[in-house]
């Protein structure tokens, strides 16, 4: 049942993306637009730093709540930013009624933080892979 519901959420994100109402992150040489990651019961929205994106996500979540009769768990919901100043983070936090992430986090084993293009960022992950392969 859960997967049917979250498919509705990802469908809503696809629709606003088609209408260019949401500016996700551009990834790779082909600049693939990424704005939603879902794994098991976790959902992560990704977008560029602007108020319009926050308003769009808030609208999507509100429509999702009304349509499915479900509520977003605010105790488990956080907003985080990479290279976003604190003033903007506080404004977005107030708009969404979420808490600001205080610490960096790991998603599917990959640490999420700034400067991912630096070699130092990947050293820890490369060491983990080396240890597993050496067995």
The first five atom37 places (N, CA, C, CB, O) and aatype in JSON, in Angstrom:
{
  "aatype": [20, 20, 20, 20, 20, 20, 20, 20, 20, 20, 20, 20, 20, 20, 20, 20, 20, 20, 20, 20, 20, 20, 20, 20, 20, 20, 20, 20, 20, 20, 20, 20, 20, 20, 20, 20, 20, 20, 20, 20, 20, 20, 20, 20, 20, 20, 20, 20, 20, 20, 20, 20, 20, 20, 20, 20, 20, 20, 20, 20, 20, 20, 20, 20, 20, 20, 20, 20, 20, 20, 20, 20, 20, 20, 20, 20, 20, 20, 20, 20, 20, 20, 20, 20, 20, 20, 20, 20, 20, 20, 20, 20, 20, 20, 20, 20, 20, 20, 20, 20, 20, 20, 20, 20, 20, 20, 20, 20, 20, 20, 20, 20, 20, 20, 20, 20, 20, 20, 20, 20, 20, 20, 20, 20, 20, 20, 20, 20, 20, 20, 20, 20, 20, 20, 20],
  "atom_mask": [
    [1, 1, 1, 1, 1],
    [1, 1, 1, 1, 1],
    [1, 1, 1, 1, 1],
    [1, 1, 1, 1, 1],
    [1, 1, 1, 1, 1],
    [1, 1, 1, 1, 1],
    [1, 1, 1, 1, 1],
    [1, 1, 1, 1, 1],
    [1, 1, 1, 1, 1],
    [1, 1, 1, 1, 1],
    [1, 1, 1, 1, 1],
    [1, 1, 1, 1, 1],
    [1, 1, 1, 1, 1],
    [1, 1, 1, 1, 1],
    [1, 1, 1, 1, 1],
    [1, 1, 1, 1, 1],
    [1, 1, 1, 1, 1],
    [1, 1, 1, 1, 1],
    [1, 1, 1, 1, 1],
    [1, 1, 1, 1, 1],
    [1, 1, 1, 1, 1],
    [1, 1, 1, 1, 1],
    [1, 1, 1, 1, 1],
    [1, 1, 1, 1, 1],
    [1, 1, 1, 1, 1],
    [1, 1, 1, 1, 1],
    [1, 1, 1, 1, 1],
    [1, 1, 1, 1, 1],
    [1, 1, 1, 1, 1],
    [1, 1, 1, 1, 1],
    [1, 1, 1, 1, 1],
    [1, 1, 1, 1, 1],
    [1, 1, 1, 1, 1],
    [1, 1, 1, 1, 1],
    [1, 1, 1, 1, 1],
    [1, 1, 1, 1, 1],
    [1, 1, 1, 1, 1],
    [1, 1, 1, 1, 1],
    [1, 1, 1, 1, 1],
    [1, 1, 1, 1, 1],
    [1, 1, 1, 1, 1],
    [1, 1, 1, 1, 1],
    [1, 1, 1, 1, 1],
    [1, 1, 1, 1, 1],
    [1, 1, 1, 1, 1],
    [1, 1, 1, 1, 1],
    [1, 1, 1, 1, 1],
    [1, 1, 1, 1, 1],
    [1, 1, 1, 1, 1],
    [1, 1, 1, 1, 1],
    [1, 1, 1, 1, 1],
    [1, 1, 1, 1, 1],
    [1, 1, 1, 1, 1],
    [1, 1, 1, 1, 1],
    [1, 1, 1, 1, 1],
    [1, 1, 1, 1, 1],
    [1, 1, 1, 1, 1],
    [1, 1, 1, 1, 1],
    [1, 1, 1, 1, 1],
    [1, 1, 1, 1, 1],
    [1, 1, 1, 1, 1],
    [1, 1, 1, 1, 1],
    [1, 1, 1, 1, 1],
    [1, 1, 1, 1, 1],
    [1, 1, 1, 1, 1],
    [1, 1, 1, 1, 1],
    [1, 1, 1, 1, 1],
    [1, 1, 1, 1, 1],
    [1, 1, 1, 1, 1],
    [1, 1, 1, 1, 1],
    [1, 1, 1, 1, 1],
    [1, 1, 1, 1, 1],
    [1, 1, 1, 1, 1],
    [1, 1, 1, 1, 1],
    [1, 1, 1, 1, 1],
    [1, 1, 1, 1, 1],
    [1, 1, 1, 1, 1],
    [1, 1, 1, 1, 1],
    [1, 1, 1, 1, 1],
    [1, 1, 1, 1, 1],
    [1, 1, 1, 1, 1],
    [1, 1, 1, 1, 1],
    [1, 1, 1, 1, 1],
    [1, 1, 1, 1, 1],
    [1, 1, 1, 1, 1],
    [1, 1, 1, 1, 1],
    [1, 1, 1, 1, 1],
    [1, 1, 1, 1, 1],
    [1, 1, 1, 1, 1],
    [1, 1, 1, 1, 1],
    [1, 1, 1, 1, 1],
    [1, 1, 1, 1, 1],
    [1, 1, 1, 1, 1],
    [1, 1, 1, 1, 1],
    [1, 1, 1, 1, 1],
    [1, 1, 1, 1, 1],
    [1, 1, 1, 1, 1],
    [1, 1, 1, 1, 1],
    [1, 1, 1, 1, 1],
    [1, 1, 1, 1, 1],
    [1, 1, 1, 1, 1],
    [1, 1, 1, 1, 1],
    [1, 1, 1, 1, 1],
    [1, 1, 1, 1, 1],
    [1, 1, 1, 1, 1],
    [1, 1, 1, 1, 1],
    [1, 1, 1, 1, 1],
    [1, 1, 1, 1, 1],
    [1, 1, 1, 1, 1],
    [1, 1, 1, 1, 1],
    [1, 1, 1, 1, 1],
    [1, 1, 1, 1, 1],
    [1, 1, 1, 1, 1],
    [1, 1, 1, 1, 1],
    [1, 1, 1, 1, 1],
    [1, 1, 1, 1, 1],
    [1, 1, 1, 1, 1],
    [1, 1, 1, 1, 1],
    [1, 1, 1, 1, 1],
    [1, 1, 1, 1, 1],
    [1, 1, 1, 1, 1],
    [1, 1, 1, 1, 1],
    [1, 1, 1, 1, 1],
    [1, 1, 1, 1, 1],
    [1, 1, 1, 1, 1],
    [1, 1, 1, 1, 1],
    [1, 1, 1, 1, 1],
    [1, 1, 1, 1, 1],
    [1, 1, 1, 1, 1],
    [1, 1, 1, 1, 1],
    [1, 1, 1, 1, 1],
    [1, 1, 1, 1, 1],
    [1, 1, 1, 1, 1],
    [1, 1, 1, 1, 1],
    [1, 1, 1, 1, 1]
  ],
  "atom_positions": [
    [[0.81, -1.18, 0.0], [0.0, 0.0, 0.0], [0.86, 1.26, 0.0], [-0.93, -0.01, 1.19], [0.56, 2.25, -0.67]],
    [[1.95, 1.2, 0.77], [2.85, 2.35, 0.86], [3.39, 2.72, -0.52], [4.01, 2.06, 1.83], [3.44, 3.9, -0.86]],
    [[3.8, 1.73, -1.3], [4.42, 2.01, -2.61], [3.42, 2.62, -3.59], [5.0, 0.73, -3.2], [3.8, 3.43, -4.44]],
    [[2.17, 2.25, -3.48], [1.15, 2.86, -4.34], [1.03, 4.35, -3.99], [-0.23, 2.14, -4.17], [0.9, 5.2, -4.88]],
    [[1.07, 4.65, -2.72], [0.93, 6.04, -2.28], [2.11, 6.88, -2.7], [0.77, 6.1, -0.77], [1.93, 7.98, -3.22]],
    [[3.33, 6.38, -2.49], [4.5, 7.19, -2.84], [4.64, 7.34, -4.35], [5.77, 6.58, -2.26], [5.28, 8.27, -4.82]],
    [[4.06, 6.42, -5.11], [4.06, 6.6, -6.57], [3.24, 7.83, -6.93], [3.48, 5.33, -7.28], [3.57, 8.54, -7.89]],
    [[2.18, 8.1, -6.18], [1.41, 9.32, -6.39], [2.25, 10.56, -6.12], [0.17, 9.33, -5.49], [2.13, 11.56, -6.83]],
    [[3.08, 10.5, -5.11], [3.97, 11.62, -4.78], [4.99, 11.84, -5.89], [4.68, 11.37, -3.45], [5.21, 12.98, -6.32]],
    [[5.61, 10.78, -6.36], [6.6, 10.93, -7.43], [5.93, 11.36, -8.74], [7.38, 9.62, -7.64], [6.54, 12.08, -9.53]],
    [[4.69, 10.94, -8.97], [3.95, 11.4, -10.14], [3.69, 12.9, -10.09], [2.63, 10.65, -10.25], [3.79, 13.59, -11.1]],
    [[3.36, 13.4, -8.91], [3.14, 14.85, -8.75], [4.44, 15.62, -9.02], [2.61, 15.16, -7.33], [4.41, 16.67, -9.65]],
    [[5.56, 15.09, -8.54], [6.85, 15.74, -8.78], [7.17, 15.74, -10.27], [7.98, 15.03, -7.98], [7.67, 16.73, -10.8]],
    [[6.9, 14.63, -10.96], [7.13, 14.57, -12.41], [6.3, 15.61, -13.15], [6.82, 13.16, -12.95], [6.78, 16.24, -14.1]],
    [[5.05, 15.79, -12.72], [4.17, 16.76, -13.39], [4.68, 18.19, -13.24], [2.75, 16.65, -12.83], [4.7, 18.94, -14.21]],
    [[5.09, 18.58, -12.03], [5.6, 19.95, -11.87], [6.94, 20.12, -12.56], [5.74, 20.3, -10.37], [7.28, 21.22, -13.0]],
    [[7.7, 19.04, -12.67], [8.98, 19.09, -13.4], [8.72, 19.32, -14.89], [9.78, 17.77, -13.18], [9.42, 20.12, -15.52]],
    [[7.73, 18.64, -15.45], [7.38, 18.82, -16.87], [6.98, 20.26, -17.16], [6.24, 17.88, -17.27], [7.27, 20.79, -18.23]],
    [[6.31, 20.89, -16.21], [5.83, 22.27, -16.39], [6.89, 23.29, -15.99], [4.57, 22.5, -15.57], [6.61, 24.49, -15.93]],
    [[8.1, 22.81, -15.72], [9.23, 23.68, -15.35], [8.93, 24.53, -14.12], [9.6, 24.59, -16.52], [9.36, 25.68, -14.04]],
    [[8.2, 23.97, -13.17], [7.9, 24.67, -11.93], [8.86, 24.29, -10.81], [6.47, 24.38, -11.5], [8.77, 24.8, -9.7]],
    [[9.78, 23.39, -11.12], [10.7, 22.87, -10.12], [12.08, 22.76, -10.72], [10.22, 21.5, -9.58], [12.27, 22.12, -11.76]],
    [[13.05, 23.37, -10.07], [14.43, 23.34, -10.55], [15.23, 22.39, -9.67], [15.06, 24.77, -10.56], [15.69, 22.76, -8.59]],
    [[15.39, 21.15, -10.15], [16.15, 20.16, -9.41], [17.64, 20.35, -9.59], [15.74, 18.76, -9.84], [18.09, 21.37, -10.13]],
    [[18.41, 19.39, -9.15], [19.86, 19.45, -9.3], [20.26, 18.82, -10.61], [20.57, 18.75, -8.12], [19.72, 17.77, -10.99]],
    [[21.18, 19.43, -11.32], [21.7, 18.89, -12.58], [22.92, 18.05, -12.25], [22.05, 20.04, -13.6], [23.88, 18.54, -11.65]],
    [[22.89, 16.78, -12.66], [23.94, 15.83, -12.31], [24.57, 15.27, -13.59], [23.38, 14.69, -11.44], [23.87, 14.93, -14.54]],
    [[25.9, 15.18, -13.6], [26.63, 14.53, -14.68], [26.81, 15.38, -15.92], [25.93, 13.29, -15.05], [26.36, 16.52, -16.0]],
    [[27.52, 14.78, -16.91], [27.81, 15.47, -18.17], [26.54, 15.83, -18.94], [28.71, 14.61, -19.04], [26.45, 16.88, -19.57]],
    [[25.55, 14.94, -18.87], [24.3, 15.16, -19.59], [23.33, 16.04, -18.79], [23.63, 13.84, -19.91], [22.22, 16.32, -19.25]],
    [[23.74, 16.47, -17.62], [22.93, 17.32, -16.75], [21.52, 16.75, -16.54], [22.84, 18.72, -17.33], [20.52, 17.41, -16.84]],
    [[21.47, 15.53, -16.02], [20.21, 14.9, -15.69], [19.61, 15.63, -14.5], [20.4, 13.37, -15.38], [20.29, 15.88, -13.51]],
    [[18.33, 15.97, -14.59], [17.65, 16.7, -13.53], [17.18, 15.72, -12.45], [16.45, 17.5, -14.1], [16.38, 14.82, -12.73]],
    [[17.67, 15.88, -11.23], [17.28, 15.03, -10.11], [16.56, 15.91, -9.09], [18.52, 14.3, -9.47], [17.12, 16.91, -8.64]],
    [[15.33, 15.54, -8.73], [14.62, 16.33, -7.74], [13.94, 15.49, -6.67], [13.61, 17.19, -8.41], [13.36, 16.03, -5.73]],
    [[14.0, 14.16, -6.81], [13.36, 13.28, -5.84], [14.12, 11.97, -5.76], [11.88, 13.04, -6.21], [14.4, 11.35, -6.79]],
    [[14.45, 11.56, -4.55], [15.04, 10.24, -4.31], [14.15, 9.51, -3.31], [16.52, 10.35, -3.77], [13.77, 10.07, -2.28]],
    [[13.8, 8.27, -3.63], [13.0, 7.48, -2.71], [13.64, 6.11, -2.55], [11.54, 7.35, -3.22], [14.04, 5.46, -3.52]],
    [[13.72, 5.69, -1.3], [14.25, 4.37, -1.0], [13.52, 3.86, 0.22], [15.81, 4.4, -0.77], [13.49, 4.51, 1.26]],
    [[12.91, 2.69, 0.08], [12.09, 2.11, 1.15], [11.07, 3.16, 1.58], [12.99, 1.65, 2.37], [10.26, 3.59, 0.77]],
    [[11.09, 3.57, 2.85], [10.09, 4.55, 3.29], [10.7, 5.94, 3.48], [9.45, 4.1, 4.59], [10.14, 6.78, 4.19]],
    [[11.84, 6.19, 2.85], [12.48, 7.5, 2.92], [12.28, 8.25, 1.61], [13.99, 7.36, 3.24], [12.36, 7.67, 0.52]],
    [[12.02, 9.53, 1.73], [11.89, 10.39, 0.56], [12.76, 11.61, 0.76], [10.41, 10.79, 0.32], [12.73, 12.23, 1.82]],
    [[13.54, 11.94, -0.25], [14.41, 13.11, -0.19], [14.13, 13.97, -1.43], [15.92, 12.7, -0.11], [14.26, 13.51, -2.56]],
    [[13.75, 15.22, -1.18], [13.55, 16.18, -2.25], [14.86, 16.94, -2.45], [12.37, 17.15, -1.95], [15.52, 17.31, -1.48]],
    [[15.23, 17.17, -3.69], [16.45, 17.9, -4.01], [16.09, 19.06, -4.92], [17.51, 16.97, -4.68], [15.36, 18.89, -5.9]],
    [[16.61, 20.22, -4.61], [16.33, 21.36, -5.47], [17.4, 22.43, -5.29], [14.94, 21.94, -5.17], [18.19, 22.4, -4.34]],
    [[17.41, 23.36, -6.21], [18.32, 24.5, -6.1], [17.78, 25.48, -5.07], [18.51, 25.2, -7.47], [16.61, 25.44, -4.69]],
    [[18.66, 26.34, -4.63], [18.4, 27.27, -3.55], [17.57, 28.47, -4.04], [19.72, 27.76, -2.93], [18.13, 29.51, -4.4]],
    [[16.23, 28.32, -4.04], [15.37, 29.47, -4.31], [13.99, 29.24, -3.71], [15.26, 29.74, -5.83], [13.55, 28.11, -3.52]],
    [[13.32, 30.33, -3.41], [12.04, 30.28, -2.72], [10.98, 29.56, -3.56], [11.56, 31.7, -2.39], [10.16, 28.82, -3.01]],
    [[11.0, 29.75, -4.88], [9.99, 29.11, -5.74], [10.02, 27.59, -5.59], [10.22, 29.5, -7.21], [8.96, 26.96, -5.56]],
    [[11.2, 26.99, -5.5], [11.3, 25.54, -5.31], [10.69, 25.11, -3.98], [12.77, 25.1, -5.38], [10.01, 24.08, -3.91]],
    [[10.92, 25.89, -2.93], [10.36, 25.55, -1.62], [8.84, 25.64, -1.65], [10.94, 26.48, -0.53], [8.15, 24.78, -1.1]],
    [[8.31, 26.68, -2.29], [6.86, 26.84, -2.41], [6.27, 25.67, -3.21], [6.51, 28.19, -3.1], [5.22, 25.14, -2.85]],
    [[6.95, 25.27, -4.27], [6.48, 24.15, -5.08], [6.45, 22.86, -4.27], [7.38, 23.97, -6.32], [5.47, 22.13, -4.32]],
    [[7.52, 22.57, -3.54], [7.54, 21.36, -2.71], [6.46, 21.39, -1.64], [8.91, 21.17, -2.06], [5.81, 20.38, -1.37]],
    [[6.26, 22.55, -1.03], [5.22, 22.67, -0.01], [3.85, 22.39, -0.62], [5.25, 24.07, 0.65], [3.02, 21.72, -0.01]],
    [[3.61, 22.89, -1.83], [2.34, 22.66, -2.52], [2.16, 21.18, -2.84], [2.26, 23.49, -3.81], [1.07, 20.63, -2.66]],
    [[3.22, 20.54, -3.31], [3.15, 19.1, -3.62], [2.8, 18.31, -2.37], [4.49, 18.6, -4.21], [1.93, 17.44, -2.4]],
    [[3.49, 18.61, -1.27], [3.24, 17.87, -0.04], [1.82, 18.12, 0.49], [4.27, 18.25, 1.03], [1.17, 17.2, 0.99]],
    [[1.36, 19.34, 0.38], [0.0, 19.64, 0.85], [-1.04, 18.9, 0.01], [-0.27, 21.16, 0.8], [-1.99, 18.35, 0.55]],
    [[-0.86, 18.89, -1.32], [-1.77, 18.14, -2.19], [-1.73, 16.65, -1.88], [-1.42, 18.38, -3.67], [-2.76, 15.98, -1.88]],
    [[-0.54, 16.15, -1.61], [-0.37, 14.73, -1.24], [-1.16, 14.42, 0.03], [1.13, 14.39, -1.04], [-1.85, 13.41, 0.11]],
    [[-1.05, 15.29, 1.03], [-1.77, 15.08, 2.3], [-3.28, 15.08, 2.08], [-1.38, 16.16, 3.32], [-3.98, 14.22, 2.62]],
    [[-3.77, 16.02, 1.31], [-5.21, 16.14, 1.07], [-5.71, 14.95, 0.25], [-5.54, 17.47, 0.34], [-6.76, 14.38, 0.55]],
    [[-4.97, 14.58, -0.77], [-5.39, 13.49, -1.66], [-5.43, 12.14, -0.95], [-4.46, 13.41, -2.87], [-6.4, 11.4, -1.08]],
    [[-4.37, 11.83, -0.19], [-4.25, 10.5, 0.41], [-4.67, 10.45, 1.88], [-2.83, 10.03, 0.29], [-4.72, 9.37, 2.47]],
    [[-4.96, 11.59, 2.46], [-5.36, 11.6, 3.87], [-4.21, 11.26, 4.81], [-6.48, 10.63, 4.09], [-4.44, 10.82, 5.93]],
    [[-2.99, 11.47, 4.35], [-1.8, 11.19, 5.16], [-1.18, 12.5, 5.59], [-0.78, 10.33, 4.38], [-1.39, 13.54, 4.96]],
    [[-0.41, 12.46, 6.66], [0.26, 13.65, 7.15], [1.77, 13.42, 7.12], [-0.21, 14.0, 8.59], [2.24, 12.32, 7.39]],
    [[2.51, 14.46, 6.78], [3.96, 14.41, 6.83], [4.35, 14.47, 8.31], [4.62, 15.59, 6.01], [3.87, 15.32, 9.05]],
    [[5.22, 13.56, 8.73], [5.68, 13.52, 10.12], [6.75, 14.58, 10.32], [6.23, 12.1, 10.49], [7.9, 14.41, 9.9]],
    [[6.37, 15.69, 10.96], [7.29, 16.81, 11.13], [8.45, 16.48, 12.06], [6.55, 18.01, 11.67], [9.51, 17.11, 11.98]],
    [[8.28, 15.49, 12.94], [9.37, 15.1, 13.83], [10.48, 14.38, 13.07], [8.85, 14.2, 14.95], [11.63, 14.36, 13.52]],
    [[10.15, 13.8, 11.92], [11.13, 13.08, 11.11], [11.54, 13.86, 9.86], [10.57, 11.73, 10.71], [12.32, 13.36, 9.05]],
    [[11.01, 15.06, 9.71], [11.28, 15.84, 8.51], [12.26, 16.97, 8.8], [9.97, 16.41, 7.94], [12.09, 17.72, 9.75]],
    [[13.28, 17.06, 7.97], [14.31, 18.07, 8.15], [14.61, 18.73, 6.81], [15.59, 17.44, 8.74], [14.36, 18.17, 5.74]],
    [[15.15, 19.93, 6.91], [15.61, 20.63, 5.72], [17.11, 20.85, 5.89], [14.85, 21.99, 5.5], [17.57, 21.24, 6.96]],
    [[17.84, 20.59, 4.84], [19.29, 20.78, 4.88], [19.76, 21.42, 3.6], [20.02, 19.45, 5.12], [19.11, 21.3, 2.55]],
    [[20.86, 22.09, 3.67], [21.39, 22.74, 2.48], [22.89, 22.61, 2.39], [20.99, 24.19, 2.46], [23.59, 22.64, 3.4]],
    [[23.36, 22.48, 1.18], [24.8, 22.47, 0.92], [25.11, 23.8, 0.26], [25.24, 21.24, 0.01], [24.56, 24.12, -0.79]],
    [[25.98, 24.56, 0.87], [26.35, 25.9, 0.4], [25.15, 26.85, 0.36], [26.98, 25.8, -0.99], [25.02, 27.66, -0.55]],
    [[24.28, 26.74, 1.36], [23.13, 27.64, 1.51], [23.34, 28.42, 2.79], [21.76, 26.86, 1.53], [23.61, 27.84, 3.84]],
    [[23.23, 29.75, 2.71], [23.48, 30.55, 3.91], [22.38, 30.34, 4.95], [23.58, 32.04, 3.54], [21.26, 29.95, 4.62]],
    [[22.72, 30.6, 6.2], [21.83, 30.34, 7.32], [20.53, 31.14, 7.23], [22.53, 30.66, 8.63], [19.47, 30.62, 7.6]],
    [[20.58, 32.36, 6.75], [19.37, 33.18, 6.64], [18.35, 32.53, 5.71], [19.73, 34.58, 6.14], [17.16, 32.47, 6.04]],
    [[18.81, 32.03, 4.55], [17.89, 31.33, 3.65], [17.38, 30.04, 4.27], [18.59, 31.02, 2.32], [16.2, 29.72, 4.14]],
    [[18.25, 29.3, 4.96], [17.83, 28.05, 5.6], [16.73, 28.34, 6.62], [19.03, 27.34, 6.27], [15.76, 27.59, 6.71]],
    [[16.89, 29.4, 7.4], [15.88, 29.75, 8.39], [14.56, 30.15, 7.73], [16.38, 30.89, 9.29], [13.49, 29.82, 8.23]],
    [[14.65, 30.85, 6.62], [13.43, 31.24, 5.88], [12.72, 29.99, 5.36], [13.78, 32.19, 4.71], [11.5, 29.88, 5.49]],
    [[13.47, 29.07, 4.77], [12.87, 27.83, 4.24], [12.29, 26.99, 5.37], [13.92, 27.02, 3.46], [11.22, 26.39, 5.22]],
    [[12.99, 26.95, 6.51], [12.53, 26.19, 7.66], [11.16, 26.73, 8.11], [13.56, 26.26, 8.83], [10.25, 25.95, 8.4]],
    [[11.04, 28.04, 8.16], [9.78, 28.65, 8.58], [8.67, 28.36, 7.57], [9.95, 30.17, 8.75], [7.52, 28.13, 7.96]],
    [[8.98, 28.36, 6.29], [7.98, 28.11, 5.25], [7.45, 26.68, 5.33], [8.56, 28.38, 3.87], [6.26, 26.44, 5.17]],
    [[8.35, 25.72, 5.57], [7.98, 24.3, 5.58], [7.58, 23.79, 6.95], [9.1, 23.48, 5.05], [6.96, 22.74, 7.06]],
    [[7.94, 24.54, 7.99], [7.72, 24.11, 9.36], [8.54, 22.85, 9.7], [6.22, 23.83, 9.6], [8.1, 21.99, 10.45]],
    [[9.74, 22.77, 9.13], [10.67, 21.67, 9.4], [11.81, 22.2, 10.25], [11.2, 21.05, 8.08], [12.02, 23.4, 10.35]],
    [[12.55, 21.28, 10.87], [13.77, 21.64, 11.57], [14.93, 21.65, 10.58], [14.05, 20.67, 12.74], [14.88, 20.98, 9.55]],
    [[15.96, 22.41, 10.91], [17.18, 22.42, 10.09], [18.08, 21.28, 10.56], [17.92, 23.79, 10.18], [18.26, 21.09, 11.76]],
    [[18.63, 20.54, 9.61], [19.59, 19.49, 9.95], [20.81, 20.12, 10.59], [19.99, 18.66, 8.71], [21.38, 21.07, 10.05]],
    [[21.21, 19.59, 11.71], [22.38, 20.14, 12.38], [23.66, 19.43, 11.94], [22.22, 20.04, 13.89], [24.74, 20.03, 11.94]],
    [[23.54, 18.19, 11.59], [24.71, 17.4, 11.2], [24.59, 16.94, 9.77], [24.89, 16.19, 12.14], [23.49, 16.87, 9.21]],
    [[25.7, 16.62, 9.19], [25.68, 16.0, 7.86], [25.09, 14.61, 8.01], [27.12, 15.95, 7.23], [25.02, 14.08, 9.12]],
    [[24.68, 14.02, 6.92], [24.04, 12.72, 7.01], [24.54, 11.79, 5.92], [22.52, 12.87, 6.92], [25.25, 12.2, 5.0]],
    [[24.17, 10.54, 6.05], [24.55, 9.52, 5.09], [23.28, 9.0, 4.43], [25.36, 8.37, 5.76], [22.31, 8.68, 5.12]],
    [[23.29, 8.91, 3.11], [22.15, 8.37, 2.37], [22.64, 7.19, 1.56], [21.5, 9.46, 1.46], [23.48, 7.34, 0.67]],
    [[22.11, 6.01, 1.85], [22.51, 4.77, 1.18], [24.03, 4.56, 1.23], [22.03, 4.77, -0.27], [24.63, 4.11, 0.26]],
    [[24.63, 4.91, 2.36], [26.06, 4.69, 2.56], [26.95, 5.79, 2.02], [26.44, 3.43, 1.93], [28.17, 5.72, 2.19]],
    [[26.37, 6.8, 1.38], [27.17, 7.89, 0.82], [26.97, 9.13, 1.68], [26.78, 8.18, -0.67], [25.84, 9.58, 1.86]],
    [[28.05, 9.69, 2.23], [27.9, 10.9, 3.04], [27.48, 12.07, 2.16], [29.21, 11.23, 3.78], [28.04, 12.29, 1.08]],
    [[26.49, 12.82, 2.63], [25.98, 13.96, 1.89], [26.52, 15.23, 2.56], [24.41, 13.96, 1.83], [26.23, 15.49, 3.73]],
    [[27.28, 15.99, 1.81], [27.85, 17.26, 2.29], [28.45, 17.99, 1.09], [28.94, 17.02, 3.41], [28.42, 17.48, -0.02]],
    [[28.98, 19.16, 1.32], [29.55, 19.95, 0.24], [30.89, 19.4, -0.23], [29.72, 21.38, 0.67], [31.45, 18.5, 0.39]],
    [[31.4, 19.95, -1.31], [32.73, 19.64, -1.86], [32.89, 18.17, -2.23], [33.8, 20.04, -0.86], [33.93, 17.58, -1.94]],
    [[31.88, 17.56, -2.85], [31.98, 16.15, -3.22], [32.91, 15.93, -4.4], [30.61, 15.6, -3.54], [33.22, 14.79, -4.73]],
    [[33.35, 17.0, -5.04], [34.27, 16.85, -6.16], [35.73, 16.79, -5.68], [34.09, 18.0, -7.15], [36.63, 16.6, -6.49]],
    [[35.96, 16.95, -4.4], [37.32, 16.89, -3.84], [37.7, 15.45, -3.55], [37.42, 17.75, -2.56], [36.87, 14.66, -3.11]],
    [[38.95, 15.11, -3.78], [39.46, 13.75, -3.54], [39.3, 13.37, -2.08], [40.94, 13.64, -3.95], [38.96, 12.23, -1.77]],
    [[39.53, 14.32, -1.17], [39.43, 14.06, 0.26], [38.04, 13.54, 0.65], [39.75, 15.32, 1.05], [37.93, 12.7, 1.54]],
    [[37.01, 14.03, 0.0], [35.64, 13.6, 0.29], [35.49, 12.09, 0.11], [34.65, 14.35, -0.61], [34.82, 11.44, 0.91]],
    [[36.09, 11.54, -0.93], [35.89, 10.14, -1.29], [36.86, 9.18, -0.61], [36.01, 9.98, -2.77], [36.68, 7.97, -0.69]],
    [[37.9, 9.69, 0.07], [38.9, 8.82, 0.68], [38.3, 7.8, 1.64], [39.92, 9.65, 1.42], [38.66, 6.62, 1.58]],
    [[37.39, 8.21, 2.52], [36.77, 7.29, 3.47], [36.0, 6.19, 2.78], [35.85, 8.04, 4.41], [36.07, 5.02, 3.17]],
    [[35.25, 6.54, 1.74], [34.47, 5.55, 1.02], [35.39, 4.58, 0.26], [33.5, 6.24, 0.05], [35.13, 3.38, 0.23]],
    [[36.44, 5.11, -0.35], [37.39, 4.25, -1.07], [38.06, 3.27, -0.11], [38.45, 5.1, -1.79], [38.29, 2.11, -0.46]],
    [[38.36, 3.73, 1.09], [38.99, 2.85, 2.08], [38.04, 1.73, 2.49], [39.42, 3.65, 3.32], [38.47, 0.59, 2.65]],
    [[36.76, 2.03, 2.65], [35.77, 0.99, 2.98], [35.71, -0.07, 1.88], [34.38, 1.61, 3.18], [35.68, -1.27, 2.16]],
    [[35.7, 0.39, 0.61], [35.65, -0.55, -0.51], [36.91, -1.4, -0.54], [35.49, 0.21, -1.84], [36.82, -2.6, -0.76]],
    [[38.08, -0.8, -0.32], [39.33, -1.55, -0.3], [39.32, -2.64, 0.78], [40.52, -0.61, -0.06], [39.72, -3.77, 0.53]],
    [[38.84, -2.28, 1.98], [38.77, -3.27, 3.07], [37.86, -4.44, 2.71], [38.28, -2.61, 4.36], [38.2, -5.59, 2.96]],
    [[36.7, -4.14, 2.11], [35.77, -5.21, 1.74], [36.36, -6.09, 0.63], [34.42, -4.61, 1.29], [36.19, -7.31, 0.65]],
    [[37.05, -5.48, -0.33], [37.63, -6.25, -1.43], [38.83, -7.07, -0.97], [38.04, -5.3, -2.57], [39.12, -8.12, -1.54]],
    [[39.52, -6.61, 0.04], [40.71, -7.34, 0.5], [40.35, -8.66, 1.18], [41.52, -6.47, 1.47], [41.18, -9.56, 1.29]],
    [[39.11, -8.77, 1.63], [38.67, -10.03, 2.26], [38.6, -11.09, 1.21], [37.3, -9.88, 2.97], [38.26, -12.23, 1.51]]
  ]
}
